Amino acid sequence: MADSPNATLVGMAQPGPPAVARRSWRARGDVWLLAVAAVFTLAQLTFVPLGMGLGWDETVYVSQVSSHAPAAFFSAPRSRGVSLLVAPITTWSSSTVLLRTFLALLSGLGLFLALRAWRGVFPVRVVAFGGALFATLWVTIYYGPQAMPNYWVAVGALACAGCFVRAWRDRTDRWAPWGMGASAALIALMRPTDAVWVTLPLLALSVWLRRPRLPAALLAGLVAGAAPWVIEAYVSFGGLEQRLADASRIQGGLGWNVAVDDQLRSLDGRTLCRPCTGPPAHIAVAAWWYALPLFAALGTLVAIRARRAAPTLVLVACATTAAVPYLFMIGYAAPRFLLPAYALLAIPVADGLVHLVTASSGRWRPVAVTMVALGLAGHLAAQFAVLTHTANRTDAGRRDWAHTAGELHRLGVRPPCLLTGHQALPIGFSAGCSSAYIEGNNANITRAELLHTARRIPFAVLTLPGSAPPGYARAWPVHRYDHIDLYVAPPPR
């Protein structure tokens, strides 16, 4: 029997039919991951209004590659990754519906590829369940179809960690280092500073393992993705050190700032909590946030007992470093900031929940299944309630911007034109106008330059109702419209 051609050698693949079975298992695994990505895409198309106007940050990114309006001021913390992402649509179309549909489809594909990087490292049911947990958070669905960088940092981080583990475990895997480098490049292209925090454990571990191929692939990806931001720092911001200093100032000064309570306040649908006042989110909405570290710890213990601790520890380490700057180094909060940490912790949490259900036996198993099912049902109900409320409120607010832009057109402020004051940047984009500020984080013009431009093209100052306009606009006629006052300059000569 030892010399039989059908004998199986330890550690070697068995030829013939077993390989077909193995491919069939992989195909089934892909089906589950595709199903998660498809449901995620459908949720975006269903619950986020496709015609929802662009937000402030979206306007900045889209305007860089749009023919609809002049490019808005691009401040130091921002990176060009989102502008490149939306360019295939915005360079030829101003349709918000088309843009959001494109981003929803693209974000579904990104989630599938990120989850696929973990296939074979964890059981497929754990990977698919983890993807579903991440994809059903209100903040994930809400930002999937938006022109914002945080979701792409999240899926890039998940894919990068997965490719790292695959390259570490299998020296013959040719594609894992390429996937790791490409994922690192995506993160750095979207947010260079986040890329450093996310990949810090991977860089440290690859050096400790003395595997030159791993840090080489990671560093190559990081350098490639961050290169445009670094080059722009020297071209437009006075150097890399100055750009980092400006970015820190605009974000309120990076340093020791405990923002854990601010993040809790933002869980109820506040997309930006700055300043962050008021009570924390209701316990029904925030319960998952309190449970997240507990189930992640349970998943880690499960992995240790199953003798596959390394992949889980990589995920937890990367999630921790990704969350540190937004929990302890910034003085305000936005729920999107922690999307990378949520994506990385989703698989360990899923591992822990699956263990609770499958490890129970006898009369305790129905109890465990019921408790987990009820908990997940309540969690999903709360998430979709917050999602619906947030999306509808945001859509209504951005429709007001579009109506204000239409009123400005009626008053004669048409392209080429210039706006300044309250919400001038997003309203200006809707109206096809430039936006200008002489002070604040978006200062991009002097007072003299502003008035010089105003004498040549239609110009308006926007203020909150009852607020005094700048001195130069006090004699101009005021038009009160909805929740804003419009001071329109006399027609230019």
Salt bridges, closest charged atoms under 4 A:
ASP30 OD1 - ARG116 NE 3.33
ASP30 OD1 - ARG119 NH1 2.67
ASP57 OD1 - ARG78 NH2 2.81
ASP57 OD2 - ARG336 NH2 3.79
GLU58 OE2 - ARG100 NH1 2.85
GLU58 OE1 - ARG398 NH1 3.19
ASP173 OD2 - ARG166 NE 3.81
ASP194 OD2 - ARG191 NE 3.32
GLU232 OE2 - ARG80 NH2 2.50
GLU232 OE1 - ARG243 NH1 3.01
ASP246 OD1 - ARG249 NH2 3.95
ASP261 OD2 - ARG265 NH1 3.35
ASP262 OD1 - ARG265 NH1 3.32
ASP268 OD1 - ARG270 NE 3.35
ASP351 OD2 - ARG308 NH1 2.63
ASP395 OD2 - ARG399 NE 3.15
GLU407 OE2 - ARG410 NH2 2.66
ASP485 OD2 - ARG480 NH1 2.55
